């Protein structure tokens, strides 16, 4: 689906500017800027893993979302997407577990600290 949208956008820009080279340059610039914001989200997830999750601290999606909105005035959805994509790769690898908690929030917990987290939740 993303490739279809990309093609439609490219076709639209090509019709506006006419020249293939110019349209390609515009599309490449748009893609490069989008990737930049995705990388920011990925680095947030990596930082959470290294400095939080691996040290036994849970990470809450609501807190990450709030922090992204405070630090970045636009492209917040793209940054969140980058975060979620990277944290999903940690979940898929089995390093991180995601739990739904009261209030509809999501908690991310490192697998080595899951038992401690569950004990704290039960208290």
TIDREN-278619 format. One record per residue: x, y, z of N, C-alpha, C, O in turn; residue in one letter; residue number from 1. Coordinates in steps of 0.1 Angstrom, whole numbers, padded with zeros to 4 digits. Example, Ala and Ser with C-alpha at 12.3 -4.5 7.8 and 13.67 -1.06 7.14 Angstrom:
<pts>
PT  n_px  n_py  n_pz ca_px ca_py ca_pz  c_px  c_py  c_pz  o_px  o_py  o_pz rest  nr
PT  0132 -0057  0078  0123 -0045  0078  0132 -0033  0078  0142 -0033  0085    A   1
PT  0128 -0022  0071  0137 -0011  0071  0129  0000  0079  0134  0011  0080    S   2
</pts>
This chain:
<pts>
PT  n_px  n_py  n_pz ca_px ca_py ca_pz  c_px  c_py  c_pz  o_px  o_py  o_pz rest  nr
PT  0008 -0012  0000  0000  0000  0000  0009  0013  0000  0006  0022 -0007    X   1
PT  0019  0013  0008  0028  0024  0008  0034  0027 -0005  0036  0039 -0009    X   2
PT  0038  0017 -0013  0044  0018 -0026  0034  0025 -0035  0038  0033 -0044    X   3
PT  0021  0021 -0034  0011  0027 -0043  0010  0042 -0040  0009  0050 -0049    X   4
PT  0009  0045 -0027  0008  0059 -0023  0021  0067 -0028  0019  0078 -0033    X   5
PT  0032  0061 -0027  0045  0067 -0031  0044  0069 -0047  0048  0080 -0051    X   6
PT  0039  0060 -0054  0038  0061 -0068  0028  0072 -0072  0031  0080 -0081    X   7
PT  0017  0072 -0065  0007  0083 -0068  0012  0097 -0065  0010  0106 -0073    X   8
PT  0020  0098 -0054  0026  0111 -0051  0036  0115 -0061  0037  0126 -0066    X   9
PT  0044  0105 -0065  0054  0107 -0076  0048  0112 -0089  0052  0121 -0095    X  10
PT  0037  0105 -0093  0030  0108 -0105  0024  0122 -0104  0025  0129 -0114    X  11
PT  0018  0126 -0093  0013  0139 -0091  0024  0150 -0092  0022  0160 -0099    X  12
PT  0035  0148 -0086  0046  0157 -0086  0051  0158 -0101  0055  0169 -0105    X  13
PT  0052  0147 -0107  0057  0146 -0121  0048  0155 -0130  0053  0162 -0139    X  14
PT  0035  0154 -0128  0026  0161 -0136  0027  0176 -0134  0026  0184 -0143    X  15
PT  0030  0180 -0121  0031  0194 -0118  0044  0200 -0124  0044  0211 -0130    X  16
PT  0055  0193 -0122  0068  0198 -0126  0073  0194 -0140  0082  0200 -0146    X  17
PT  0066  0183 -0145  0069  0179 -0158  0082  0171 -0160  0081  0159 -0164    X  18
PT  0093  0176 -0155  0106  0169 -0157  0107  0157 -0147  0105  0159 -0135    X  19
PT  0111  0146 -0152  0113  0134 -0143  0124  0137 -0133  0122  0133 -0121    X  20
PT  0135  0143 -0137  0146  0145 -0127  0142  0154 -0116  0145  0151 -0104    X  21
PT  0134  0165 -0119  0130  0174 -0108  0120  0167 -0099  0121  0168 -0087    X  22
PT  0111  0159 -0105  0101  0152 -0097  0108  0142 -0088  0105  0140 -0076    X  23
PT  0118  0135 -0093  0125  0125 -0086  0133  0131 -0074  0133  0126 -0063    X  24
PT  0139  0143 -0077  0146  0150 -0066  0137  0154 -0055  0140  0153 -0043    X  25
PT  0125  0159 -0058  0115  0163 -0048  0111  0151 -0040  0110  0152 -0028    X  26
PT  0108  0140 -0047  0104  0128 -0040  0115  0123 -0031  0112  0118 -0020    X  27
PT  0127  0123 -0035  0138  0119 -0027  0140  0127 -0015  0143  0122 -0004    X  28
PT  0138  0140 -0017  0139  0150 -0005  0128  0147  0005  0131  0147  0017    X  29
PT  0116  0144  0000  0105  0141  0009  0108  0128  0017  0106  0127  0029    X  30
PT  0113  0118  0009  0116  0105  0016  0127  0107  0026  0126  0101  0037    X  31
PT  0138  0114  0022  0149  0117  0032  0144  0123  0045  0148  0119  0056    X  32
PT  0135  0133  0043  0130  0140  0055  0122  0131  0064  0122  0131  0076    X  33
PT  0114  0122  0057  0105  0113  0065  0114  0103  0072  0111  0100  0084    X  34
PT  0124  0098  0066  0133  0088  0072  0140  0095  0084  0142  0088  0094    X  35
PT  0143  0107  0083  0150  0114  0094  0141  0114  0107  0146  0111  0118    X  36
PT  0128  0116  0105  0119  0116  0117  0116  0102  0122  0115  0100  0134    X  37
PT  0116  0092  0113  0115  0078  0117  0127  0074  0126  0126  0068  0136    X  38
PT  0139  0078  0121  0151  0075  0128  0151  0081  0143  0157  0075  0152    X  39
PT  0145  0093  0144  0144  0099  0157  0136  0090  0166  0140  0088  0178    X  40
PT  0125  0085  0161  0117  0076  0169  0124  0063  0173  0123  0058  0184    X  41
PT  0131  0058  0163  0139  0046  0166  0150  0048  0176  0152  0040  0185    X  42
PT  0156  0060  0176  0167  0063  0186  0160  0064  0200  0167  0061  0210    X  43
PT  0148  0069  0201  0141  0070  0213  0139  0056  0219  0141  0054  0231    X  44
PT  0135  0047  0210  0133  0033  0215  0146  0027  0219  0146  0020  0229    X  45
PT  0157  0029  0212  0170  0024  0215  0174  0029  0229  0180  0022  0237    X  46
PT  0172  0042  0231  0176  0048  0244  0167  0042  0255  0173  0040  0266    X  47
PT  0155  0040  0253  0146  0034  0263  0151  0020  0266  0151  0016  0278    X  48
PT  0155  0013  0256  0160 -0001  0258  0173 -0001  0266  0174 -0008  0276    X  49
PT  0182  0008  0262  0196  0008  0269  0195  0014  0283  0201  0008  0292    X  50
PT  0188  0025  0284  0189  0032  0297  0177  0030  0306  0177  0034  0318    X  51
PT  0167  0023  0301  0155  0020  0310  0152  0006  0311  0154  0000  0322    X  52
PT  0148  0000  0300  0143 -0014  0301  0154 -0024  0306  0151 -0032  0314    X  53
PT  0166 -0023  0301  0177 -0032  0305  0180 -0030  0319  0186 -0039  0326    X  54
PT  0177 -0019  0325  0179 -0016  0339  0167 -0018  0348  0167 -0015  0360    X  55
PT  0157 -0025  0343  0145 -0028  0350  0134 -0018  0351  0125 -0020  0359    X  56
PT  0136 -0007  0344  0125  0003  0345  0115  0001  0333  0119 -0001  0322    X  57
PT  0103  0000  0337  0093 -0001  0326  0091  0012  0318  0094  0023  0323    X  58
PT  0087  0011  0306  0085  0022  0297  0070  0022  0294  0065  0012  0289    X  59
PT  0063  0033  0296  0049  0034  0293  0047  0042  0280  0053  0053  0278    X  60
PT  0039  0037  0271  0036  0043  0258  0031  0057  0260  0035  0066  0252    X  61
PT  0022  0060  0270  0017  0073  0272  0028  0083  0275  0027  0095  0271    X  62
PT  0038  0079  0283  0049  0088  0287  0057  0091  0274  0062  0103  0273    X  63
PT  0060  0081  0266  0068  0083  0254  0061  0093  0245  0066  0102  0239    X  64
PT  0048  0090  0243  0040  0099  0234  0039  0113  0239  0041  0122  0231    X  65
PT  0037  0115  0252  0038  0128  0258  0051  0135  0256  0052  0147  0252    X  66
PT  0062  0128  0258  0075  0133  0256  0078  0137  0241  0084  0148  0239    X  67
PT  0073  0129  0232  0075  0132  0218  0067  0145  0215  0073  0154  0207    X  68
PT  0055  0147  0220  0047  0159  0217  0054  0171  0223  0052  0182  0218    X  69
PT  0060  0170  0235  0067  0181  0241  0079  0185  0234  0082  0197  0232    X  70
PT  0087  0176  0229  0100  0179  0223  0099  0182  0208  0108  0189  0202    X  71
PT  0089  0177  0201  0088  0179  0187  0074  0185  0183  0064  0180  0187    X  72
PT  0074  0196  0176  0062  0203  0174  0054  0198  0162  0042  0200  0161    X  73
PT  0061  0190  0153  0054  0184  0142  0061  0171  0138  0071  0168  0144    X  74
PT  0054  0164  0130  0058  0150  0126  0058  0141  0138  0065  0131  0138    X  75
PT  0050  0144  0148  0049  0135  0159  0045  0121  0156  0049  0111  0162    X  76
PT  0035  0120  0147  0031  0106  0143  0041  0098  0136  0042  0086  0139    X  77
PT  0050  0104  0128  0061  0097  0122  0071  0093  0132  0076  0082  0131    X  78
PT  0074  0101  0142  0083  0098  0152  0078  0087  0161  0085  0077  0164    X  79
PT  0065  0087  0164  0059  0076  0172  0059  0063  0164  0062  0053  0170    X  80
PT  0057  0064  0151  0058  0052  0142  0072  0046  0143  0073  0034  0144    X  81
PT  0082  0055  0142  0096  0050  0143  0098  0043  0157  0105  0033  0157    X  82
PT  0093  0049  0168  0095  0043  0181  0088  0030  0181  0094  0020  0186    X  83
PT  0075  0029  0177  0067  0017  0177  0073  0006  0169  0073 -0006  0172    X  84
PT  0079  0010  0157  0085  0000  0148  0097 -0007  0155  0099 -0019  0155    X  85
PT  0105  0002  0161  0117 -0003  0168  0114 -0011  0180  0120 -0022  0183    X  86
PT  0105 -0006  0188  0101 -0014  0201  0095 -0027  0197  0096 -0037  0204    X  87
PT  0087 -0027  0185  0082 -0040  0181  0092 -0050  0177  0090 -0062  0179    X  88
PT  0103 -0045  0172  0114 -0054  0168  0120 -0060  0181  0124 -0072  0181    X  89
PT  0121 -0053  0192  0125 -0058  0205  0115 -0068  0210  0119 -0078  0216    X  90
PT  0102 -0066  0208  0092 -0075  0212  0093 -0088  0204  0092 -0099  0210    X  91
PT  0094 -0086  0191  0095 -0098  0182  0107 -0107  0185  0107 -0119  0184    X  92
PT  0118 -0100  0190  0130 -0108  0193  0129 -0115  0207  0137 -0123  0210    X  93
PT  0119 -0111  0214  0117 -0117  0228  0124 -0110  0239  0123 -0115  0250    X  94
PT  0130 -0099  0236  0137 -0091  0246  0128 -0083  0255  0131 -0081  0267    X  95
PT  0117 -0079  0249  0107 -0070  0256  0094 -0076  0255  0090 -0082  0245    X  96
PT  0086 -0074  0266  0072 -0078  0267  0064 -0066  0268  0067 -0056  0274    X  97
PT  0052 -0066  0261  0043 -0055  0262  0031 -0060  0270  0025 -0071  0267    X  98
PT  0026 -0051  0279  0014 -0054  0287  0004 -0043  0287  0008 -0031  0287    X  99
PT -0008 -0047  0285 -0019 -0037  0287 -0022 -0035  0301 -0023 -0044  0309    X 100
PT -0022 -0022  0306 -0024 -0020  0320 -0037 -0011  0321 -0042 -0006  0312    X 101
PT -0041 -0010  0334 -0053 -0002  0337 -0052  0012  0330 -0042  0018  0330    X 102
PT -0064  0017  0326 -0064  0030  0320 -0061  0029  0305 -0061  0040  0298    X 103
PT -0058  0018  0299 -0056  0016  0285 -0042  0019  0280 -0039  0019  0268    X 104
PT -0033  0021  0290 -0019  0023  0286 -0012  0010  0283 -0017 -0001  0286    X 105
PT  0000  0011  0276  0008  0000  0273  0021  0001  0281  0027  0012  0281    X 106
PT  0025 -0009  0287  0038 -0009  0294  0048 -0019  0287  0044 -0030  0283    X 107
PT  0060 -0014  0285  0070 -0022  0279  0080 -0026  0290  0084 -0017  0297    X 108
PT  0083 -0039  0291  0091 -0044  0302  0101 -0054  0296  0098 -0062  0288    X 109
PT  0114 -0052  0301  0124 -0062  0296  0121 -0076  0302  0117 -0077  0313    X 110
PT  0123 -0086  0294  0120 -0100  0298  0127 -0104  0311  0121 -0111  0319    X 111
PT  0139 -0099  0313  0146 -0102  0325  0141 -0096  0338  0144 -0100  0349    X 112
PT  0132 -0086  0336  0127 -0079  0348  0112 -0080  0349  0105 -0073  0356    X 113
PT  0106 -0089  0341  0091 -0091  0341  0086 -0095  0354  0076 -0090  0359    X 114
PT  0092 -0105  0361  0087 -0110  0373  0087 -0099  0384  0077 -0098  0392    X 115
PT  0097 -0091  0384  0098 -0080  0394  0087 -0070  0391  0080 -0064  0400    X 116
PT  0085 -0067  0378  0074 -0057  0375  0060 -0063  0379  0052 -0055  0384    X 117
PT  0058 -0076  0376  0045 -0082  0380  0043 -0082  0395  0032 -0080  0400    X 118
PT  0054 -0084  0403  0052 -0083  0417  0048 -0069  0422  0040 -0067  0430    X 119
PT  0054 -0059  0416  0051 -0045  0419  0037 -0041  0415  0030 -0034  0422    X 120
PT  0032 -0047  0404  0018 -0044  0399  0008 -0050  0409 -0002 -0044  0412    X 121
PT  0011 -0062  0414  0002 -0069  0423  0001 -0062  0437 -0009 -0064  0444    X 122
PT  0011 -0054  0441  0010 -0047  0454  0000 -0037  0454 -0001 -0030  0465    X 123
</pts>
